[in-house]
Amino acid sequence: MIDIKEVLTNLPHRYPFLMVDRVIELEAGVRAVGIKNVTINEPFFQGHFPNNPVMPGVLIIEALAQVAGILAFKSGTQGKTVYFLSMEKVKFRKIVLPGDQLRLEVNVMHKRGNVWKFSGNAFVDDKLTSEAEFTAMVSDKDL
């Protein structure tokens, strides 16, 4: 398991944009499963939506991308930066509410050079909430 201390050493993200609390499964170069505990204290709930708090779908996709970043780092790209390039086949199936725990499952579809393609699914209580395919580039310099 990768706890929050190790998550922080693998990702450049910090509050309020860190979307991964821990990684519970990881097979380098293949797949990873992360957890995001969704709480009412999240700053985005102040405006999305004040009387009906719903986690923005784009942040669920960002959480999947962050798990993919950890997977890339643990697959031999430590010390490099992972940049999100594109998303495809994004679908939102169920809303995510405060109190939910997101299970973020990411798989490597393929890798060519420094470009990785992932598929990701987000679940709450074993129910699919969101899915996407996304591409990222690993770079050893800031763009």
Secondary structure, DSSP 4 states (H G I P E B T S, - for coil): -B-HHHHHHH----TTS---SEEEEEETTTEEEEEEE--TT-GGGGTS-TTS----HHHHHHHHHHHHHHHHIIIIITTSEEEEEEEEEEEE-S---TT-EEEEEEEEEEEETTEEEEEEEEEETTEEEEEEEEEEEEESS--
